[in-house]
Amino acid sequence: MAVKILGTGSFLPEKRVTNDDLAQVMDTSDEWISSRTGIRARHISVEETTSSMAVKAAKIALEDAKIAPEELDHIFVATLSADHATPSTACQVQKGIGAENAVCMDLNAACSGFIFGLQTALAYAKAGMGKKMMIIGVETLSKLMDWKDRSTCVLFGDGAGCAIVEADETRKVMIDAGSKGNMGDVLTCEERHLNNLLVKDDSPMQQVAMNGQAVFKFAVRIIPKSIHKVLEAAEVSEEEIKYFVLHQANRRIIEAAAKRLKEPIEKFPINLDQCANTSSATVPILLDEMNKKGMLEPGDKIVLCGFGGGLTWGSVYLEW
Ligand code: COA
């Protein structure tokens, strides 16, 4: 049993903030940011929340999939920036779209979140536990940034992407995933700290902090390794792949991966110049863009790959 994608959707907050806009409020420049990352702009929430963006992307995906919300049996939302610890974002999506028959849960695998969500849906399909499932990657990272740390805050943005899948026997899907908890401290963001009737700790929360060079080295090593693994398992060569849809963190990471895979950069779609890094949302936002532009035909072989905090990584080979 495998899955096929029935439809996609995405949503970006209206407010677009360019590198030049950032240079007005902090010591940075378009030249520094774009030459090191390829990023030129990002979307930042003013009124949107994690759940409101997820609901908007979900409604667009339902329309694209041409199914009713009641047909969904599961909703998996990948996020590290939920509005609430409970109810989960997935339950808020259920309420927002009227998917009354869905079982809903959130998962957090940082920038690999959407890939892990898709792999979860695949496992449910294989186990006979799910037929039509929705996977969302959504982040309001702007609320987790240290806006005084120019080395990280310029890299990220807000947004949501969604895919609806259906269990399907005719398609082939292969996965790879991994985690390296012992490298977790190179990319961190604190949750609420202990503060109760026995412990008083009103110190400020630690926002996103990153050792950029360590993450860069990890990404460049792990992406080709993980992609090779899924292609070997699928018995498909790199040349047969139409697109490698990689997590959008840094253009140089994508270029290095293309070089190591010995594949032309044209096979690696990029939208990080306009959206920056939206963590779990990058892959489904990009996939939706490609879908809406008509870049994908039935039967096309593609690979999705995510990597990031945890550290975590994962790849999925699938047929459109
Ligand atoms: N604007 C201007 N200068 C900046 C800056 C900014 N936004 N951020 C940092 N700098 C300065 C630093 O203070 C430092 O100055 P110093 O040398 O005087 O101390 C210098 O730039 C560091 O530059 P450099 O060493 O060239 O940085 P880099 O080439 O390692 O690039 C990253 C930094 C963050 C762009 C790069 O490491 C990266 O993209 N890593 C991957 C991060 C990522 O994508 N993470 C998410 C993965 S899910």
Residues whose N, C-alpha, C, O or C-beta is under 5 A from the ligand:
A	BS01	COA	D27 T28 S29 W32 R36 C111 R150 S151 V154 G212 Q213 V215 F216 A249 N250 F307 G308 G309
